[in-house]
Amino acid sequence: MDIFLKVLLLIFSVGLIAVVLLQKGKSAGLSGAISGGAEHLFGKTKARGMELVLQRVTVGLAAGFFIMSILVAVLVD
């Protein structure tokens, strides 16, 4: 059980790293740092196609990674 949880955690972590690296940067520079958050907050830039898929996969893998990290910390001595 202990090895299985650690392998699953490793799969989630490598998958999360790969998906984050596949994503394209939303904004660059100081002007992007100032206005980029507001555009994302109010929904001016809507993700479509592959960006939306990568965003959803990232959220799923991040949630799985956090859950697996907690499980490994609690169950494995």
C-alpha positions in Angstrom: 0.0 0.0 0.0 2.8 2.4 0.9 4.7 1.8 -2.4 1.5 2.2 -4.4 0.7 5.5 -2.8 4.2 6.8 -3.4 4.1 5.7 -7.0 0.7 7.4 -7.5 2.1 10.6 -5.9 5.1 10.5 -8.3 2.7 10.0 -11.3 0.6 13.0 -10.2 3.7 15.2 -9.6 5.3 14.4 -13.0 2.0 14.9 -14.8 1.4 18.2 -13.1 4.9 19.4 -14.1 4.4 18.3 -17.7 0.9 20.0 -18.0 2.1 23.3 -16.5 5.1 23.4 -18.8 2.8 22.7 -21.8 0.8 25.8 -21.0 1.5 29.1 -22.7 2.2 32.2 -20.6 -0.8 34.5 -20.2 1.1 37.8 -20.0 4.6 39.0 -19.8 6.4 42.0 -18.3 5.2 44.6 -15.8 2.1 45.7 -17.8 0.9 42.1 -18.0 1.4 41.7 -14.2 -0.8 44.7 -13.6 -3.6 44.1 -16.1 -3.4 40.4 -16.5 -5.0 39.6 -13.1 -7.9 42.0 -13.8 -8.6 40.4 -17.2 -8.5 37.0 -15.7 -10.7 38.0 -12.8 -13.4 39.6 -14.9 -13.3 37.0 -17.6 -12.2 39.2 -20.6 -9.9 36.4 -21.8 -11.8 33.2 -22.2 -9.8 30.0 -22.8 -10.9 27.9 -25.8 -9.7 24.6 -27.2 -6.5 23.2 -26.0 -6.0 26.0 -23.4 -9.2 25.0 -21.7 -8.3 21.4 -21.7 -4.9 22.1 -20.2 -6.4 24.3 -17.6 -8.9 21.7 -16.5 -6.3 18.9 -16.5 -4.0 21.2 -14.4 -6.7 21.7 -11.8 -7.5 18.0 -11.6 -3.8 17.0 -11.3 -3.2 19.7 -8.7 -6.2 18.5 -6.6 -5.0 14.9 -6.9 -1.4 15.9 -6.0 -2.6 17.6 -2.8 -4.9 14.8 -1.8 -2.1 12.2 -2.5 0.4 14.3 -0.5 -1.9 14.4 2.5 -2.6 10.6 2.2 1.1 9.7 2.0 1.9 12.0 4.9 -0.9 10.5 7.1 -0.8 6.8 6.2 2.9 6.2 5.6 5.0 6.1 8.7 
